[in-house]
Amino acid sequence: MIFTDTHSHIYSEEFAQDRNEMMQRAFEAGVERIFVPSIDSTYTEKMYEIEKQYPENVFLMMGLHPTYVKENYQEELAFVESQLEKRKFYAIGEIGIDLFWDKTFLEQQKIAFKRQIQLAKKYKLPINIHCRDAFDEVFEVLETEKSDELFGIFHCFTGTYEQALQAISYNLKLGIGGVSTFKNGKIDQFLNEIDLKHIVLETDSPYLAPVPFRGKRNESSYTKLVAEKLAIIYNLPLEEIAKITTENSKAIFGI
């Protein structure tokens, strides 16, 4: 039984003391494929180091995270392009719009999001979308870029049923993680109305740990806990959840 964590920040400082042990726990839980999003240029070397250490298990994305879109965003976007020219990545991400922390750079976030979608199309790669308090703004940009070449994952989906359908309409899978286990997470109330072919698993570790670890550090081994919750929601065997969601991830990332 193989699980795929489609979104995990395993280079995070929160794993500095026990990263190897954390990775081993993931493998023991059956999490053999871990996709790693980029934040900005300062984390790239850490990403490369971990990929080198676990070449059969770790697959990298490249992109500029919306909360890191600041005055120097043009330089950061140039860095993203330079890395894409040099080597292979499996997605452009995580990219999108975040209005939870700061609305100062909204227009720059929109520009960065749009440009990175265009890069994804150029390199025939999926996108990995970050959206926080910004569904309308994200959909506005996606609407201008929708095409057969646009596809990917709506990471950490926490929207409504209607927003789920809208995301799916842009050729996006829904990234489901620890929020599905929260009492106030809400998505568990309608998720079984969404065909499982549109769902992939993720942790977003070290953030958003599932119950019973809510509020503590998340890690990739907890992908299995998310899958167990989906097995309940969809009333399917855990093996079926693992198989279908991993196949869905293969369809997106091409491996």
PEHUTA-V392524 format. One record per backbone hydrogen bond with DSSP energy under -0.5 kcal/mol. NH is the residue of the N-H (numbers start at 1). CO is the residue of the C=O. E is the energy in kcal/mol with one decimal. If there is no record, write none. Layout:
nh->{NH;NH}
co->{CO;CO}
e->{E;E}
//
This chain:
nh->{3;5;6;6;8;9;10;12;15;16;18;19;22;23;24;25;26;27;28;29;30;31;32;32;33;34;35;36;37;38;39;43;44;47;48;49;50;51;52;53;54;55;57;58;59;61;62;65;65;68;69;70;73;75;76;77;78;79;80;81;82;83;84;85;86;86;87;90;92;93;93;94;95;97;99;106;109;110;111;112;113;114;115;116;117;118;119;120;121;122;123;124;125;126;127;128;129;130;132;138;139;140;141;142;143;144;145;145;146;150;151;152;153;154;155;155;157;157;164;165;166;167;168;169;170;170;171;172;173;174;175;175;176;176;180;181;182;185;187;189;190;191;193;194;195;198;199;200;202;203;204;205;207;209;213;216;218;222;223;224;225;226;227;228;229;230;231;232;233;234;235;236;240;241;242;243;244;245;246;247;248;249;250;251;252;253;254}
co->{30;33;4;201;35;205;8;9;12;13;15;15;18;19;20;21;22;23;24;25;27;26;3;30;3;57;5;59;35;93;40;40;41;43;44;45;46;47;48;49;50;52;54;54;34;36;91;39;63;65;66;68;70;72;72;73;74;75;76;77;78;79;80;81;82;83;83;60;126;62;91;128;128;130;132;103;105;106;107;108;109;110;111;112;113;114;115;116;117;118;119;121;120;90;151;92;153;95;97;134;135;136;137;138;139;140;141;142;142;147;149;171;127;173;129;153;154;175;160;161;162;163;164;165;166;167;168;167;152;198;154;173;174;200;177;178;179;182;185;186;187;187;190;191;193;195;196;174;176;7;7;7;204;216;210;213;206;219;220;221;222;222;223;224;225;226;227;228;229;230;231;231;237;237;238;239;240;241;242;243;244;245;246;247;248;249;250}
e->{-3.1;-2.7;-0.8;-2.3;-1.7;-3.0;-1.5;-2.0;-2.0;-1.8;-0.6;-1.0;-2.7;-2.5;-2.1;-2.2;-1.7;-2.2;-2.3;-1.4;-1.4;-2.6;-1.2;-1.3;-1.2;-3.0;-2.8;-3.0;-0.6;-2.2;-0.5;-1.7;-0.9;-1.9;-2.4;-2.2;-2.0;-2.3;-2.2;-1.6;-2.1;-0.5;-1.5;-2.3;-2.3;-2.5;-1.9;-2.8;-0.6;-1.9;-1.5;-1.0;-1.8;-0.6;-1.9;-2.5;-2.0;-1.9;-2.2;-2.3;-2.2;-2.2;-2.1;-1.6;-0.8;-0.6;-1.7;-2.9;-2.6;-0.9;-0.7;-0.5;-2.6;-1.7;-2.7;-1.6;-2.8;-2.3;-2.1;-2.8;-2.7;-2.5;-2.6;-2.1;-1.9;-2.0;-1.8;-2.2;-2.1;-2.2;-2.4;-0.8;-2.9;-0.6;-2.1;-2.2;-2.8;-3.4;-1.7;-2.8;-2.8;-2.0;-1.7;-2.6;-2.5;-1.1;-1.0;-0.6;-1.0;-1.3;-0.6;-1.7;-2.7;-3.3;-1.0;-1.2;-0.6;-2.2;-2.1;-2.2;-1.9;-2.4;-2.4;-1.7;-0.5;-1.5;-1.8;-1.0;-2.8;-3.4;-2.2;-0.6;-0.7;-2.8;-1.7;-2.2;-1.4;-1.2;-1.6;-2.0;-1.2;-1.6;-2.4;-2.1;-0.5;-2.3;-1.8;-2.4;-1.7;-1.2;-3.2;-0.6;-2.3;-0.6;-2.7;-2.5;-1.8;-2.0;-2.0;-1.3;-0.5;-1.6;-2.3;-2.3;-1.8;-2.2;-2.2;-1.3;-2.5;-3.0;-0.6;-1.8;-0.7;-1.7;-2.6;-2.4;-2.6;-2.3;-1.8;-2.3;-2.4;-1.9;-2.0;-2.0;-1.5;-3.0;-2.1}
//
